[in-house]
């Protein structure tokens, strides 16, 4: 990961920045699926200043060649009027590193009970005892609101930036540009 591209949301009187970031990230996800997973990571450089949000800047990380190839595709169709694009540019010397990962909330105990019943063949009462309603988890993390293309349902994609470290950790990135183990340069 020797290069990056910054996509900065431009102010828009009709749409709040969170709505634009949701739309941009949705297009990014579809673009990464078409591009092939693994080589491009993402981060949100303004996350700490965003007051519980992700900020108005999305940074793509990868090799200069991968980023040029990806940015040359048409994944930004419909969003180009809403973003300023800077890069690809080289990662600054001395950049530190951090993992940016997806965190999934266990927020629907009823769904978990249905799965348990289907998998184990147990009675609903046993499933309720094993997975009580109090098990529902509420995350206090920033998120992107996305719509599933297969079900049409909206869901929150919670994103966590782990602590900054000195050494990079190799790995691959999924179709959201996130990884549970691989780091991106942080600067």
Secondary structure, DSSP 8 states (H G I E B T S, - for coil): --EEEEEEE---SSS-HHHHHHHHHHHHHHHHHHH-SSS-EEE-TTGGGSTTS--SEEEEEE-HHHHHHHHHSSTTTTTGGGEEEEEEEE--TT-EEEEEEEE-----HHHHHHHHHHHH---HHHHHHHS-GGG-----S-EEEEE-TTT--EEEEEEEE---BSS-------TTS--SS-EEEE-
